Amino acid sequence: MGAVMVRVESHQRPVETRKRYNEEDRESHERPQEERSAAVRQGIVDKVETALSDPKVKSVVICGQNGIFCGGADIKEFGPKMSGPPLIPMIHAIEAANKPVVAAIEGSALGGGLELALGCHYRIAHSKARLGLPEVTLGLLPAAGGSQRLPRLIGVPAALDLITTGRHVTAAEALQLGIVDQVTDNNTVDAAVKFALSVAGQSLDARRISTYPCPQPSHLDALFEEVMQKVRQSARGAMAPVACVQAVRAAATLPYTQGLEREKELMATLFTSGQARALQYIFFAQRAVGRWRMPSGAGWDTSKHRPVNKAAVIGLGTMGQGITVALAQTGLSVVAIETQEKQLMKAKQAVSSTLERGAKRRGVAPPLDRISYSQNIQAVADVDLVIEAVFEDMGLKMEVFQQLSAVCKPGTVLCTNTSALDMDQLASETPNPELVVGMHFFSPAHVMKLLEVVYGPRSSPQAVATAMQLGKKMGKASVVVGNCRGFVGNRMLMPYSEQAFFLLEEGATPELVDRALEEFGFSMGLFRMSDLAGLDVGWRVRKSAGLAEPREASGQSARIRKGYRYSPIADLICEQGRFGQKTGSGWYQYDKPGSRVARSDPWLHSFLEQYRARHGLVARSIDHQEVLERCLYAMINEGFRILEDGIAAGPEDIDVIYVFGYGWPRHRGGPMFYASMVGLAKVLERLEHYHQAHPDVPYLQPCSLLKRLVASGSPPVHRWREVIKKLHSQL
Ligand SMILES: CCC/C=C/C(=O)SCCNC(=O)CCNC(=O)[C@H](O)C(C)(C)COP(=O)([O-])OP(=O)([O-])OC[C@H]1O[C@@H](n2cnc3c(N)ncnc32)[C@H](O)[C@@H]1OP(=O)([O-])[O-]
């Protein structure tokens, strides 16, 4: 015997192989999850020990199962009671071995998986493998020695980049950085065995990373100060990236064993934190939304998607252009239709330059020839799926859908990118309403990661499955939602922005509201975000809903609609032609139209004072807590209504929508998870309090699902579906 192989049995097996494990494996697979991971570690410890004590074994290769080296620790195992041998001594024992241990890396070596590989003396990777320390994205740091070994191996700046971002690198980049010793296109395990035999008997003194001195960059203090400042700014209150910098600093300034102690201390502050729970919740929520289900019972596991190789985009405004870019980047053939010649030319130029910029960044050729442009809708005759992205006007959209029904081949899935119109009304105008679904992209569509896939009562599961599959292929977090005004994301935005306008009436400024929201962790406060998106969009929606009617500016009726409180503040701002960044003024002022730096605007402050005086409102002092409670709890309350109405299937769907599409801080897990962390009873009590103070604001009236959850003992978020199911079965 020469080299012996030790297999790391990964918990992330591809779905189909889960069903195909053999009899020998059955016993271990039927164990509870936490025991399985402990058994994996025990297996490595035992096998490595046996191999090392067997004089016939010259070297050891550690490899994974099913083409995956190891995706890291099982997140579900994290908790107060962790059984089995701990990771750190296991990795130390491997590193201390007196026979060469080689990691054969196929698929992924992530987190604890890469830490294990860093404990080996050599690393051989397949060219398609991905490596990384993504712990930071789970609210943690690489605490099995990873934060101490990686800087010793690849230097402080590169290690800081990988550890603070959690990004995965390709095998080629890993080789360039010095993380792996060899990359192969062939069978990795065979290559590793060959390599292990070739180095058998050689000295391992220079192969134990923990014994390396950490390379000292010049201006160490200045480097860490700069990185810390950058990280704090982008972390928006997240603790893990800051702790990652501190851990790498320990590697650079302390001996290995002391650095390891620091790593442990820092990990202890993160491990049980609410932020780590929130980030790990979002990790699973992101995967849970793929297991969608419609009220009919049809869902991801029973519905087959239609293959989509060629798609069309109708209407090449900003959204249409972004969707065209996203489809072409996904590798699809795209037919891009715009009836106005001038707009078609403008769009073609914009799409081409976006594709060229993106391709340059990735070092590939721009997929320009995948797109054909036309003014004639007949050009969509042979496509598999159409995305309509014309102006938000029901008459115009209905006309387009009627044309599409006449032109498209049978079975073509017809999608609308509406964000505000009734998708079902649109479907009713086509001979095949079962083929109609909403694909609600977020601007810019080639950048934003969220997609709401909207079904109406007549949408077929196959059409939903097709849109979901396309969203997945485009790399979007795709969430199936029911049809209602604003769907999920924009519907919840209504109470949120309404409260912000009321707060302005009561004495707040846009700066105060935005500061509170940004300190909470939003990438942008509501007012800065509205200036960026354009205030005219919401104005148009309010006008079409009959809300933004010109009224007697100072009369009582100016602030009442349908018997309830209404703030016309945003409408008055729009009447002044202040549409945000694009016009150079909105809630803030900008140096010039299109400029991005928001400045406080004295005009707006005196406008607010005059407005309050005209309406007999007395400004009072408003603190950050009130801003957060009123804006966020009103939004969360609407989230409960959405669950009650069955528009979203579970809290995970809402949370993924908010984290991926609305700048909700990921380390707070989404609005519904946040409510569970605050405590449902507290959210209910504060809503009751505010509703009592503002009985004319229906959004503040606590939703009955929230009351029901509190009455049933405020179950944790993953158990809400049971309560919702019971509620629906009683309706
Ligand atoms: C002291 C401790 C130090 C160590 C810390 C760590 O290692 S921290 C960890 C550091 N590691 C990471 O952060 C790696 C996180 N994982 C990934 O990045 C990707 O899963 C992947 C690249 C490994 C595979 O991508 P892919 O598109 O091929 O597959 P997919 O993503 O769809 O997943 C398939 C199934 O596996 C599940 N599952 C996955 N990972 C974990 C996990 N760690 N745990 C539990 N479960 C996990 C996933 O939920 C899904 O289950 P479902 O829904 O079918 O029931």
The ligand as an SDF file (V2000), in Angstrom:
LIG
                    3D

 55 57  0  0  0  0  0  0  0  0999 V2000
  -15.7110   26.3100   14.0400 C   0  0  0  0  0  0  0  0  0  0  0  0
  -16.5370   26.1460   12.7660 C   0  0  0  0  0  0  0  0  0  0  0  0
  -15.8240   26.6500   11.5480 C   0  0  0  0  0  0  0  0  0  0  0  0
  -16.5090   26.3180   10.3090 C   0  0  0  0  0  0  0  0  0  0  0  0
  -17.4760   27.0950    9.7940 C   0  0  0  0  0  0  0  0  0  0  0  0
  -18.0570   26.8040    8.4940 C   0  0  0  0  0  0  0  0  0  0  0  0
  -17.6030   25.9780    7.7430 O   0  0  0  0  0  0  0  0  0  0  0  0
  -19.4310   27.7070    8.1260 S   0  0  0  0  0  0  0  0  0  0  0  0
  -19.9890   27.0570    6.5610 C   0  0  0  0  0  0  0  0  0  0  0  0
  -19.1830   27.6200    5.4660 C   0  0  0  0  0  0  0  0  0  0  0  0
  -19.7070   27.0960    4.2070 N   0  0  0  0  0  0  0  0  0  0  0  0
  -20.5680   27.8090    3.4710 C   0  0  0  0  0  0  0  0  0  0  0  0
  -20.9460   28.8970    3.7900 O   0  0  0  0  0  0  0  0  0  0  0  0
  -20.9880   27.1330    2.2060 C   0  0  0  0  0  0  0  0  0  0  0  0
  -22.4530   27.3220    1.9920 C   0  0  0  0  0  0  0  0  0  0  0  0
  -22.9500   26.5320    0.8680 N   0  0  0  0  0  0  0  0  0  0  0  0
  -22.7810   26.9350   -0.4040 C   0  0  0  0  0  0  0  0  0  0  0  0
  -22.1890   27.9480   -0.7140 O   0  0  0  0  0  0  0  0  0  0  0  0
  -23.4260   26.0770   -1.4480 C   0  0  0  0  0  0  0  0  0  0  0  0
  -24.4110   25.2990   -0.8340 O   0  0  0  0  0  0  0  0  0  0  0  0
  -22.4450   25.1400   -2.1970 C   0  0  0  0  0  0  0  0  0  0  0  0
  -21.5140   25.9860   -3.0680 C   0  0  0  0  0  0  0  0  0  0  0  0
  -21.6530   24.2890   -1.2330 C   0  0  0  0  0  0  0  0  0  0  0  0
  -23.2780   24.1940   -3.1080 C   0  0  0  0  0  0  0  0  0  0  0  0
  -24.1400   24.9490   -3.9140 O   0  0  0  0  0  0  0  0  0  0  0  0
  -25.3040   24.2560   -4.7390 P   0  0  0  0  0  0  0  0  0  0  0  0
  -25.9530   25.3270   -5.5540 O   0  0  0  0  0  0  0  0  0  0  0  0
  -24.7740   23.0590   -5.4070 O   0  0  0  0  0  0  0  0  0  0  0  0
  -26.3350   23.7040   -3.6520 O   0  0  0  0  0  0  0  0  0  0  0  0
  -27.2710   24.5230   -2.6280 P   0  0  0  0  0  0  0  0  0  0  0  0
  -26.6490   25.7860   -2.2040 O   0  0  0  0  0  0  0  0  0  0  0  0
  -28.6390   24.5720   -3.1700 O   0  0  0  0  0  0  0  0  0  0  0  0
  -27.2190   23.5440   -1.3620 O   0  0  0  0  0  0  0  0  0  0  0  0
  -27.7190   22.2000   -1.4290 C   0  0  0  0  0  0  0  0  0  0  0  0
  -28.3110   21.8360   -0.0930 C   0  0  0  0  0  0  0  0  0  0  0  0
  -27.3040   21.8240    0.9050 O   0  0  0  0  0  0  0  0  0  0  0  0
  -27.6320   22.7060    1.9760 C   0  0  0  0  0  0  0  0  0  0  0  0
  -26.3980   23.3360    2.4570 N   0  0  0  0  0  0  0  0  0  0  0  0
  -25.4450   23.9490    1.7200 C   0  0  0  0  0  0  0  0  0  0  0  0
  -24.4480   24.3620    2.4980 N   0  0  0  0  0  0  0  0  0  0  0  0
  -24.7920   24.0080    3.7710 C   0  0  0  0  0  0  0  0  0  0  0  0
  -24.1550   24.1650    5.0230 C   0  0  0  0  0  0  0  0  0  0  0  0
  -22.9480   24.7340    5.1430 N   0  0  0  0  0  0  0  0  0  0  0  0
  -24.7850   23.6840    6.1040 N   0  0  0  0  0  0  0  0  0  0  0  0
  -25.9750   23.0820    6.0010 C   0  0  0  0  0  0  0  0  0  0  0  0
  -26.6130   22.9070    4.8350 N   0  0  0  0  0  0  0  0  0  0  0  0
  -26.0300   23.3650    3.7400 C   0  0  0  0  0  0  0  0  0  0  0  0
  -28.5800   23.7040    1.3570 C   0  0  0  0  0  0  0  0  0  0  0  0
  -29.3930   24.3040    2.3420 O   0  0  0  0  0  0  0  0  0  0  0  0
  -29.3520   22.8390    0.3950 C   0  0  0  0  0  0  0  0  0  0  0  0
  -30.3240   22.1100    1.1230 O   0  0  0  0  0  0  0  0  0  0  0  0
  -31.8090   21.9050    0.5610 P   0  0  0  0  0  0  0  0  0  0  0  0
  -32.3340   23.2800    0.2700 O   0  0  0  0  0  0  0  0  0  0  0  0
  -31.6420   21.0800   -0.6790 O   0  0  0  0  0  0  0  0  0  0  0  0
  -32.5050   21.2000    1.6770 O   0  0  0  0  0  0  0  0  0  0  0  0
  1  2  1  0
  2  3  1  0
  3  4  1  0
  4  5  2  0
  5  6  1  0
  6  7  2  0
  6  8  1  0
  8  9  1  0
  9 10  1  0
 10 11  1  0
 11 12  1  0
 12 13  2  0
 12 14  1  0
 14 15  1  0
 15 16  1  0
 16 17  1  0
 17 18  2  0
 17 19  1  0
 19 20  1  0
 19 21  1  0
 21 22  1  0
 21 23  1  0
 21 24  1  0
 24 25  1  0
 25 26  1  0
 26 27  2  0
 26 28  1  0
 26 29  1  0
 29 30  1  0
 30 31  2  0
 30 32  1  0
 30 33  1  0
 33 34  1  0
 34 35  1  0
 35 36  1  0
 35 50  1  0
 36 37  1  0
 37 38  1  0
 37 48  1  0
 38 39  1  0
 38 47  1  0
 39 40  2  0
 40 41  1  0
 41 42  1  0
 41 47  2  0
 42 43  1  0
 42 44  2  0
 44 45  1  0
 45 46  2  0
 46 47  1  0
 48 49  1  0
 48 50  1  0
 50 51  1  0
 51 52  1  0
 52 53  2  0
 52 54  1  0
 52 55  1  0
M  CHG  4  28  -1  32  -1  54  -1  55  -1
M  END
$$$$
